[in-house]
Amino acid sequence: MGGTPAADIETPVVKSTAENVEDTMKGEIHESTVIYPEFLAKAKKDNNKEAIDIFKDAGAAQGAHAKLYQKALGNLKAWKGKGRNFYVCPLCGNVLENMKSPKCPICHTGRKEFIAVN
């Protein structure tokens, strides 16, 4: 789309689990409310239907990640050391705590395609 990628890689600062989760949550919120909407606006301006679809799904997945981090912040002690399973959509990156739905609520990928991670 005519952009030039640039990487500014810094050594991460490791803090407490709560601080790390909160920082990550803030990053997901920023991506879902600022970055992907900007990408989506550019894709719409360029009438790039494939990019529009991808950016909508990616932005929604980032929003779902933020909600999951928020939930984790409220339950760090209960979640710590537990063998919790999460289910990752291989298409859009959405993460679910359970697989009650027959398909991804964001991109509609079938439940059989999800990857279990604990």
N, C-alpha and C positions, 0 to 999 in steps of 0.2 A: 504494500500500500504506500510505498514511497518513503517509509521511515528509515532512520538509521539507528540500529540498536546501540546502546551504550551501557556498560556495566560499571557500577561503582561498588565494588565488593569490599565490605568492611568486616573485620573480625567481630563476631557477635559477642555481646556481653551477656554472660549467663548470670541470671538472678535467681530469686526463689521461684518455685513452681508457680505460685499464684501470680507473681509479676510477669513471668514468661508467658503464661496463658493470657493474661490481660493484654500484654503488648501484642501478642499474636491476634487476639480478638480485635483490637483496634486496627490492626493492619487489614484484616478481613473486612471490617466495616468500611474502611477507606476504599478498598478495592471495589466493594459492591455499591458504594454510594457516589464515588468520584471517578475512579479510573475506568471501570467498565462502562458507565454511562457516557464518558467521553469517547471511548472506543466505539460504542454503539452509535453515537451521534455522527461520527466520521463515516462509519460503514453505511448509515442511512443516507448521508449526503452523497456518498459515492455509489449508492444503489447496489451495494455488494451484499446480495441476499445470503450467501453462505456465511460471511462475516457477521451479519446481523444475527443470524441464528446462533452462531457460536458465542458471540458476546452476550446475548440475552441469557443463554444457559450458564455461561461462566459467571456472570454477575449474580445470578440467582444462587449458584452453588456457593459463591463466596459469602452471600448473605446467610445461607444455611450453616456454613462453617461458623460464622460469627455467633449464631444462636446456640450452636453446640458448645462453643467455648464459653459462652455466658452460662450455660447450664453446668458446665464442668467447674467453673469458678464457684458456683454455689454448692458444689458437692465434692470438692477435692478430697476431703478425708474419706468419704464413702467410696469414691472411685479409686483411690490409691491402692495399688497392689491387687486390684480385682482383675480377673481374667475376662474383662468385658470384650464382647465382640462388637465391631462396627462393620458396616457394609458400604463399600466404595463403588460408585458407578464408574465403570471404565470409560464412559463416553464424556460425561460432563464434570466428573469429579465430586458430585454430590456425596455426602456421607450420611448414612442413616444408622440409628441405634438398633432398629429391628427391621425385619423384612416382611411386615404385615401386608404391605402394598404389593400388588402383582407387577408393578413397574415403577420406574423412577418418576417421582412427581415433577421433575424438571424437564427431562428430555425423553421420557417414556421408554427408556431401555428396559428390557425385561428383567425380572428379578433373578433369573438364572445366570445372567451375565455379571452380576455384582461379585465383588471380591471381598471375602470375609477377612478382617484384620483384627487382631486382639493385642 
